């Protein structure tokens, strides 16, 4: 993280070491030749405090070492601060340096938080157990004693802790030090069909569902498949009924108490 340093020569030196660890052919001579200066001058630049590169040379070497445009601006700012002799200007440049550090620190923190959230969302969508545990948190018996879910889902205590951590990273629950749920931040999630992982999530979930159906007794399930011939008009009427049915189900569920977790699948599509 270059913004943790205010010594632009140290930043360049560290980047050169990093690049050389990947490509031994990048020597000081190669860098000097690229800048059109003598290798001895480049060596003096790194070893003598009062010697500096010109703005164009600094820009060129920073580009070659793959610094971003924002990072190059920061390096130029550090160089200007090093060379400034007027106290007021030096103080002005230092304030700009601190401002750049704070801005980029916040950006880095936001990016890190966002990355964690995206990774947690991926874990949630690609692991059906996350969905079942999340829904279980809506039920008092499991929210207050989450480890009861281990037996219900056939998972270990450590596996449940891993899932709870994923839910916490996804900002869905808040946990205490004993991994008990302090707060449900978001109890229901809906990922639309445009979400890039939605179809993958459905495919994984359906595999889990099929396995569960085989284990469930006939008296505790309704499982039906119908394949039929018809026409487009009938198909559209069925689609309308399907939409109305889902709305009615949503109303019924909304008025009910959270006592258990159920599954409803209903697929309608054309084979040919």
N, C-alpha and C positions, 0 to 999 in steps of 0.2 A: 504494500500500500504506500505509494509515493507521497501521499499527503501527510504522512506521519513524520516526514523529514523536511527540514528547511535548508538542507545543504544540497544544492543541485549537482555538485560534482559527485557526492556520495551516491545519489540516485542513479546517475549515469554509470558509475563504477559497478554498482550492484547489478544493473541491467546487463552490462557487458559480461559480467561473470555468469549470469543466467543464460545469456545467448551462447556463450562459449561452452557451457556445459552440454548444450545441444548440438553445437557445431564448432569443432576445434579449429576450423580454418579461419574463423573470425578473429584475427589478431589486431594488435594496435597498428601495425603497418597497413593492414587492409583498411581499417577505419581512417587512418591518416591519408592514405591514397584517395579514398572516397571524398574526403574534405579538401584535398588539394593542399595539404600542409605537410611539413616534415614530421616523421614519427617522433623525433626528439622533442619537438614543440608540444605534441599531444601528451607525451610523457611528463613534460614540465607542467602542462595544464593541470594534470591530475595530482601532481606532487608539490606544486608551489601555490600558495594561497593567493598571491597577487596576479597570477596569470589567468586570463579568461579567454574563452572562445568568442569570436564575433557573433552577432545575432544570427546571421545567415548560417554560419557553421554549426551553431548550437541547434538551429532548426533542422539542418540536414542530418546531423548525427542522431537527433531524437527521432526523426522520421525513419531513418535506417534501423533504429533499434525498436521500432514499432510502438512508440508512444502515441496515444490518441491526441487529437488536436487540443482538447482541454488540458491534457497533461503537459503538452508542449508549452501552452500558455503559462502554466504553473511554473515550469522550468525557467522560462524567460523572466517571470516575475521574481523568482529566487535569485537569478543572475543579476537583475537590476538592483535588487536589495544589497547583494554582496558588493557591487561596484559603487553604490551611492555614497557620497561623502557628506552631503548636506544633511544635517541631523533631522530637519523637518521632513525632508523627502524620504529618508530612511524609515522614519516612524510611519509615514503615510504608506509606504510600500509594505511594511510589516503588518499594518492593519488589513491591507488587501490580502496578504498571505494568510492571515488568521481567518478572514472571511472565506477564502477559497477552501481552506481546510475544513471549516465548519460545514460549508455547503456540501462538499464531497463526502464528509463523514455521514451527514444525514442521508445523502443519496445512497451511500453504501449500505447503511443500516436499513433503509427502506427496501433496497434491492434484496438484501438478505432475508428480510421478513417476507417479502413477496415470493422469493424462491422457496422458502420453507413452506409457505401456504400452498404453492403450486405442487410441490412434492407430496404434501399431505393429501391434497385433493386427488392426485394420481393414485396414491396408496388406497384411499377411500374407494375410488371407483374400480380399482383392479382387485380388491379384496372384499368379497361379499360379507365376511365376518364383521368388517367395519360397519357395514350397513345394519346388520342385525343387532350389534351392540348399541349402535346409535339409536335405533328404534327402541331397544330395551330400556334406554334411559328415560323414556316417556312413561314407563311403568314403575309405580312407587316401589314395589317389591325389589326391583333390580336397580333402580336409581340409588336407593338407600343402601343396598347390599350388592354392588355390581359383581362380586365374585360368585354369586349364585348362577350367573350366566355360564360359568365354566362347564358345569354339568349339563345344562340345557343345550349348549352348542358343541359339547364334546371337545373343549379346548383346555389347555393348561393355564395355570395362574399367570405364568410369564407371558403367554400368548395374549391373554386378556390385557395385561399391563401394556404390552406393545400396542395393542389396538387403541386403548384409552389415550396413550400418548399421541397417536396419530390423530385422534379426534380433537385433542387439545391443540395440536399444531395447526389443524384446519380451522381453529377458532369456533368449534362446535360445542365444546364443554370446557369447564374450568375444574381442575383437580386440586386436591390438597396433597400433603406430603405422603399420605397413605394410599394415594391413587383412588380415593373416593370422590365422587362427583359433588362438587360444591354448587355448581350452577350449570344449567342447560342454556347455552348461548343461543343455539339455533336447533330446534327440535325436528324440523322437516327440511329436506333439500329437494329441489327439482332441477335436474339437468335436462335441458331441451335436446331435441334430436340433432341440433346443430353443434352440440358439444363434441369435440373430436374424439373423446373417449366413451361417448354414450353407447354406441353400438357394441363396443368391446365389453363395456360394463354389463350390458344386457346379455351378451353371449356367455360370459363367465357366470352370471347370476342364474341363467337358465340351466346350465350344467349342474349347478348346486341344487337348483329346484328339482330337477329330474331325479337326482340322487335321493333327495328328501321324500319325494312322492313315493318312491319304491319302499321306503321305510315306514310310511304312514298307512294305518289301517283304512279299509274301505269306509268304515263308519265315520271317519274323521276327515274325509276329503271329498271333493267333487272334481272329477277329472274327466274332461270330455274333449274329443277331437272329432270334427265333422268336415269331411271333404265332399263338395257338391258341385254340380254344374248349374249355371244360371246365366244371367245377362247383366249388362252394365247398369240398367235401371234398378234391378234388384240389389245389386252390389251397393249402389248409392243409397238406397233406402236402409239397408243394413248398417251402413256407415252412420247415417243419421240416428238410428236407434242406438248404435254403439256409443255415440257421443252423449245422447240423452241418458243412457244407462250409467255412464261414468259420472255425469253430473249428479245423478240421484245417489250413487254410491258415495260420492264426496260429501253430500249433505248428511247421509246416514252416519258416516264415519265421524264427521265433524260434531255430531250431537252425542256420540257414544263416549263411554269412559275407557280410558287406556288400561286394559286388563291383560291383553295378550297381543302377540304379533301374528298377523295373518298374511297370506299371499294370494293375490288375484292376478291371473294371467288370462289374456283374451287376445288372440291373434286373428286378424282378418287380412287376407292378401290374395292376390291372383297368381295362380301357378303358371298360366300361359300368357 
